[in-house]
Amino acid sequence: MRRGDVFTARFDPRSGAEQKGTRPVVIVSHDGFNESPGWRSVIVVPLSTSLAQTSRGPTAVPIDAGEGGLRKRSVALCHQVTTLSRDKLGRRTGRLTQQGIARIDEGLRAALSIE
């Protein structure tokens, strides 16, 4: 598992406006953590196929269909970055391009106010 990989993930149980159900996620945690067998969680950005999410501004990053093995055009919801147990990850569908990872990095900087 590496940063930029796309996996399916189970988000239940969740509450409020958090993303729910099974959906794709992009791994954004550092590969040092991702490759450590003792580290049981990963940091992810959930994806949505609701293109209405793009109106949320720079923290909603469009991803084209086909990238990362995605069947539909999707939106990375960087404002909903979260930590998940590795047990909640399903199958790996692919990997984002370097440009795709860079766009998500920009969305995370906007969401977390990092310059």
PATOR-341801 format. One record per residue: x negated, y negated, z negated of N, C-alpha, C, CB in turn; residue in one letter. Coordinates in Angstrom, 2 decimals. Glycine has a CB too. Layout:
- X,Y,Z,X,Y,Z,X,Y,Z,X,Y,Z,a
...
//
This chain:
- -0.84,1.17,0.00,0.00,0.00,0.00,-0.89,-1.24,0.00,0.96,0.00,-1.22,m
- -0.58,-2.15,0.95,-1.41,-3.35,1.08,-0.52,-4.58,1.21,-2.34,-3.23,2.30,r
- -1.13,-5.72,0.91,-0.43,-6.99,1.05,-0.01,-7.16,2.51,-1.33,-8.19,0.57,r
- 1.25,-7.52,2.72,1.78,-7.68,4.07,2.57,-6.47,4.55,0.68,-7.95,5.01,g
- 2.49,-5.35,3.83,3.28,-4.18,4.20,4.76,-4.45,3.92,2.80,-2.93,3.43,d
- 5.61,-3.87,4.76,7.05,-3.98,4.58,7.57,-2.61,4.13,7.77,-4.46,5.90,v
- 8.32,-2.61,3.05,8.93,-1.40,2.50,10.43,-1.63,2.31,8.26,-1.00,1.15,f
- 11.19,-0.56,2.23,12.55,-0.69,1.71,12.43,-0.64,0.19,13.51,0.44,2.26,t
- 13.36,-1.29,-0.50,13.32,-1.30,-1.97,14.74,-1.35,-2.52,12.50,-2.50,-2.49,a
- 14.92,-0.73,-3.68,16.20,-0.76,-4.40,16.15,-1.90,-5.41,16.48,0.61,-5.12,r
- 17.10,-2.80,-5.34,17.13,-3.96,-6.22,18.16,-3.85,-7.34,17.41,-5.19,-5.42,f
- 18.88,-2.75,-7.42,19.89,-2.63,-8.48,19.26,-2.05,-9.73,21.07,-1.76,-8.02,d
- 19.62,-2.47,-10.90,20.61,-3.52,-11.17,19.98,-4.91,-11.12,21.27,-3.29,-12.54,p
- 20.74,-5.89,-10.70,20.34,-7.29,-10.68,21.50,-8.11,-11.22,19.93,-7.76,-9.23,r
- 21.30,-9.40,-11.34,22.39,-10.25,-11.84,22.38,-11.59,-11.13,22.27,-10.43,-13.36,s
- 23.47,-12.31,-11.27,23.57,-13.66,-10.73,23.35,-13.71,-9.23,22.57,-14.55,-11.41,g
- 22.53,-14.66,-8.78,22.28,-14.88,-7.36,21.10,-14.08,-6.83,22.04,-16.34,-7.10,a
- 20.56,-13.16,-7.65,19.42,-12.35,-7.20,19.86,-11.41,-6.08,18.82,-11.54,-8.38,e
- 18.94,-11.08,-5.19,19.22,-10.13,-4.12,19.54,-8.77,-4.73,18.02,-10.03,-3.13,q
- 20.54,-8.09,-4.15,20.98,-6.79,-4.67,20.92,-5.74,-3.58,22.40,-6.89,-5.24,k
- 21.10,-4.49,-3.99,21.17,-3.39,-3.05,19.81,-2.94,-2.57,22.01,-3.79,-1.88,g
- 19.82,-2.18,-1.48,18.58,-1.72,-0.85,18.31,-2.62,0.33,18.68,-0.22,-0.42,t
- 17.10,-3.15,0.37,16.74,-4.10,1.43,15.25,-4.05,1.66,17.19,-5.54,1.08,r
- 14.80,-4.58,2.78,13.35,-4.63,3.00,12.69,-5.71,2.14,13.05,-4.90,4.48,p
- 11.44,-5.45,1.81,10.62,-6.41,1.07,9.23,-6.45,1.70,10.53,-6.03,-0.45,v
- 8.55,-7.57,1.47,7.16,-7.71,1.88,6.32,-7.71,0.62,6.93,-9.01,2.73,v
- 5.29,-6.86,0.58,4.37,-6.83,-0.55,3.49,-8.08,-0.48,3.50,-5.51,-0.54,i
- 3.45,-8.87,-1.56,2.62,-10.08,-1.58,1.59,-10.06,-2.70,3.51,-11.30,-1.72,v
- 1.62,-9.04,-3.54,0.61,-8.96,-4.61,-0.77,-8.66,-4.02,0.99,-7.87,-5.64,s
- -1.78,-9.01,-4.76,-3.18,-8.85,-4.36,-3.52,-7.37,-4.18,-4.13,-9.50,-5.40,h
- -4.29,-7.05,-3.15,-4.64,-5.66,-2.89,-5.39,-5.00,-4.04,-5.48,-5.56,-1.63,d
- -6.09,-5.78,-4.85,-6.74,-5.22,-6.03,-5.74,-4.55,-6.96,-7.50,-6.30,-6.78,g
- -4.57,-5.18,-7.12,-3.49,-4.58,-7.92,-2.82,-3.46,-7.16,-2.45,-5.65,-8.32,f
- -2.58,-3.68,-5.87,-1.85,-2.70,-5.05,-2.59,-1.37,-4.96,-1.62,-3.25,-3.66,n
- -3.92,-1.42,-5.00,-4.71,-0.20,-4.84,-5.06,0.47,-6.17,-5.98,-0.51,-4.10,e
- -4.70,-0.18,-7.28,-5.01,0.38,-8.59,-3.94,1.39,-9.01,-5.12,-0.74,-9.64,s
- -4.32,2.66,-9.23,-3.32,3.67,-9.58,-2.64,3.39,-10.93,-3.97,5.05,-9.62,p
- -3.28,2.65,-11.81,-2.68,2.36,-13.11,-1.73,1.18,-13.10,-3.75,2.11,-14.10,g
- -1.70,0.44,-12.01,-0.83,-0.73,-11.93,0.51,-0.27,-11.37,-1.48,-1.86,-11.03,w
- 1.56,-0.27,-12.17,2.84,0.35,-11.80,3.84,-0.60,-11.16,3.45,0.95,-13.00,r
- 3.47,-1.84,-10.94,4.41,-2.77,-10.33,3.75,-3.50,-9.16,4.93,-3.78,-11.36,s
- 4.59,-4.10,-8.33,4.11,-4.89,-7.20,4.93,-6.18,-7.14,4.22,-4.09,-5.86,v
- 4.33,-7.20,-6.57,5.03,-8.45,-6.37,5.52,-8.46,-4.93,4.12,-9.70,-6.67,i
- 6.81,-8.76,-4.74,7.42,-8.68,-3.43,8.25,-9.93,-3.13,8.30,-7.44,-3.33,v
- 8.47,-10.15,-1.85,9.42,-11.15,-1.37,10.53,-10.37,-0.67,8.73,-12.22,-0.39,v
- 11.79,-10.52,-1.12,12.88,-9.82,-0.47,13.22,-10.44,0.88,14.11,-9.81,-1.35,p
- 13.75,-9.62,1.78,14.16,-10.07,3.10,15.67,-9.99,3.22,13.47,-9.24,4.21,l
- 16.23,-10.87,4.03,17.66,-10.88,4.30,17.87,-10.95,5.80,18.36,-12.08,3.59,s
- 18.95,-10.35,6.29,19.28,-10.47,7.71,20.29,-11.60,7.93,19.85,-9.14,8.25,t
- 20.68,-12.29,6.87,21.58,-13.43,7.00,20.79,-14.64,7.46,22.31,-13.73,5.65,s
- 20.95,-15.00,8.73,20.18,-16.12,9.27,20.64,-17.45,8.69,20.31,-16.15,10.79,l
- 21.78,-17.47,8.00,22.22,-18.68,7.30,21.22,-19.07,6.21,23.62,-18.47,6.68,a
- 20.43,-18.09,5.75,19.42,-18.35,4.72,18.36,-19.33,5.21,18.76,-17.03,4.30,q
- 18.16,-19.43,6.53,17.12,-20.34,7.04,17.41,-21.79,6.70,16.99,-20.19,8.55,t
- 18.65,-22.12,6.37,18.99,-23.50,6.00,18.47,-23.87,4.62,20.50,-23.69,6.04,s
- 17.90,-22.93,3.90,17.39,-23.19,2.54,16.06,-23.94,2.54,17.23,-21.89,1.79,r
- 15.49,-24.18,3.70,14.27,-24.98,3.76,13.02,-24.15,3.90,14.16,-25.82,2.54,g
- 11.87,-24.72,3.50,10.58,-24.08,3.77,10.32,-22.80,3.00,9.49,-25.04,3.47,p
- 11.16,-22.48,2.02,10.96,-21.24,1.27,11.66,-20.05,1.93,11.47,-21.41,-0.17,t
- 12.41,-20.31,3.00,13.09,-19.26,3.76,12.38,-19.14,5.10,14.63,-19.58,3.96,a
- 11.60,-18.06,5.25,10.69,-17.91,6.39,11.26,-16.90,7.39,9.28,-17.47,5.90,v
- 11.57,-17.35,8.61,12.08,-16.41,9.63,11.02,-15.40,10.06,12.57,-17.19,10.86,p
- 11.47,-14.17,10.28,10.61,-13.09,10.77,11.33,-12.43,11.94,10.28,-12.03,9.64,i
- 10.67,-12.35,13.07,11.29,-11.79,14.27,11.53,-10.29,14.14,10.43,-12.07,15.48,d
- 12.58,-9.82,14.82,12.84,-8.38,14.91,11.62,-7.72,15.52,14.13,-8.08,15.75,a
- 11.29,-6.55,15.04,10.13,-5.81,15.54,8.91,-6.00,14.67,9.81,-6.22,16.95,g
- 8.74,-7.20,14.11,7.57,-7.43,13.24,7.76,-6.63,11.95,7.39,-8.96,12.92,e
- 6.72,-5.95,11.52,6.79,-5.16,10.29,7.75,-3.99,10.37,7.18,-6.03,9.15,g
- 8.12,-3.61,11.59,9.06,-2.50,11.75,10.51,-2.88,11.50,8.69,-1.38,10.84,g
- 10.79,-4.18,11.41,12.16,-4.64,11.15,13.02,-4.48,12.39,12.16,-6.11,10.67,l
- 14.21,-3.95,12.23,15.12,-3.76,13.36,15.86,-5.04,13.74,16.12,-2.66,13.05,r
- 16.04,-5.93,12.75,16.77,-7.17,13.00,15.92,-8.37,12.61,18.10,-7.19,12.21,k
- 16.21,-9.50,13.25,15.58,-10.75,12.82,15.95,-10.95,11.36,16.04,-11.98,13.71,r
- 14.99,-11.34,10.55,15.19,-11.44,9.11,14.64,-12.75,8.58,14.54,-10.26,8.39,s
- 14.89,-12.98,7.31,14.40,-14.17,6.63,13.74,-13.73,5.32,15.56,-15.20,6.36,v
- 12.48,-14.12,5.14,11.77,-13.84,3.88,12.19,-14.91,2.87,10.20,-13.83,4.07,a
- 12.74,-14.48,1.74,13.26,-15.39,0.72,12.19,-15.65,-0.33,14.54,-14.81,0.07,l
- 11.24,-16.51,0.02,10.10,-16.77,-0.86,10.51,-17.38,-2.19,9.10,-17.68,-0.18,c
- 11.67,-18.03,-2.24,12.18,-18.59,-3.49,12.73,-17.50,-4.42,13.27,-19.62,-3.20,h
- 12.77,-16.25,-3.95,13.21,-15.14,-4.79,12.10,-14.12,-5.00,14.43,-14.47,-4.18,q
- 10.85,-14.56,-4.95,9.71,-13.68,-5.21,9.93,-13.01,-6.57,8.35,-14.48,-5.18,v
- 9.62,-11.71,-6.64,9.88,-10.97,-7.87,8.91,-9.81,-8.02,11.33,-10.45,-7.90,t
- 8.88,-9.24,-9.19,8.07,-8.06,-9.47,8.99,-6.85,-9.55,7.26,-8.23,-10.79,t
- 8.59,-5.77,-8.89,9.35,-4.52,-8.92,8.45,-3.37,-9.35,9.97,-4.22,-7.54,l
- 9.05,-2.40,-9.99,8.36,-1.15,-10.25,8.12,-0.45,-8.92,9.17,-0.24,-11.22,s
- 6.98,0.18,-8.78,6.70,0.94,-7.55,7.73,2.04,-7.32,5.29,1.56,-7.60,r
- 8.35,2.50,-8.41,9.37,3.54,-8.30,10.58,3.08,-7.48,9.83,3.96,-9.68,d
- 10.77,1.76,-7.36,11.90,1.24,-6.61,11.62,1.10,-5.12,12.31,-0.09,-7.17,k
- 10.38,1.34,-4.72,10.03,1.25,-3.31,10.41,2.53,-2.58,8.54,0.97,-3.13,l
- 10.92,2.37,-1.38,11.25,3.50,-0.52,10.16,3.71,0.52,12.60,3.28,0.17,g
- 10.57,3.80,1.76,9.60,4.08,2.82,8.99,2.80,3.36,10.27,4.85,3.95,r
- 7.76,2.94,3.84,7.06,1.84,4.50,7.55,1.79,5.94,5.50,2.02,4.44,r
- 7.96,0.59,6.39,8.44,0.47,7.76,7.41,-0.14,8.69,9.69,-0.37,7.79,t
- 6.41,-0.82,8.14,5.39,-1.44,8.97,4.59,-2.48,8.22,6.01,-2.05,10.19,g
- 3.96,-3.35,8.98,3.10,-4.38,8.40,3.28,-5.66,9.20,1.60,-3.94,8.40,r
- 3.33,-6.79,8.51,3.43,-8.08,9.18,2.11,-8.41,9.86,3.82,-9.19,8.19,l
- 2.20,-9.25,10.88,1.00,-9.76,11.52,0.31,-10.74,10.58,1.34,-10.44,12.89,t
- -0.93,-11.07,10.88,-1.63,-12.08,10.06,-0.87,-13.40,10.07,-3.07,-12.29,10.58,q
- -0.28,-13.75,11.22,0.50,-14.98,11.30,1.75,-14.90,10.43,0.89,-15.27,12.76,q
- 2.37,-13.74,10.40,3.55,-13.55,9.55,3.22,-13.68,8.07,4.17,-12.18,9.81,g
- 2.10,-13.08,7.67,1.66,-13.19,6.28,1.34,-14.65,5.95,0.42,-12.30,6.03,i
- 0.71,-15.36,6.88,0.37,-16.78,6.65,1.64,-17.62,6.48,-0.47,-17.33,7.83,a
- 2.69,-17.32,7.25,3.95,-18.06,7.11,4.58,-17.80,5.75,4.94,-17.67,8.23,r
- 4.51,-16.55,5.28,5.04,-16.25,3.95,4.21,-16.93,2.88,5.08,-14.72,3.71,i
- 2.90,-16.98,3.05,2.05,-17.72,2.11,2.49,-19.18,2.01,0.57,-17.63,2.53,d
- 2.81,-19.79,3.15,3.29,-21.18,3.15,4.61,-21.29,2.38,3.46,-21.70,4.59,e
- 5.51,-20.33,2.59,6.79,-20.32,1.87,6.60,-20.16,0.38,7.67,-19.21,2.39,g
- 5.64,-19.30,-0.02,5.34,-19.13,-1.45,4.74,-20.38,-2.05,4.38,-17.95,-1.66,l
- 3.86,-21.05,-1.31,3.30,-22.32,-1.82,4.41,-23.34,-2.03,2.24,-22.89,-0.83,r
- 5.36,-23.41,-1.12,6.47,-24.35,-1.28,7.34,-23.97,-2.48,7.33,-24.41,0.00,a
- 7.63,-22.67,-2.62,8.48,-22.21,-3.72,7.84,-22.42,-5.09,8.83,-20.74,-3.53,a
- 6.52,-22.26,-5.14,5.81,-22.32,-6.42,5.07,-23.64,-6.65,4.83,-21.18,-6.51,l
- 5.24,-24.57,-5.71,4.60,-25.88,-5.77,3.09,-25.76,-5.93,5.18,-26.70,-6.92,s
- 2.49,-24.91,-5.09,1.05,-24.71,-5.08,0.48,-25.42,-3.86,0.68,-23.18,-5.08,i
- -0.54,-26.21,-4.07,-1.14,-26.96,-2.95,-2.36,-26.27,-2.43,-1.49,-28.37,-3.37,e
//
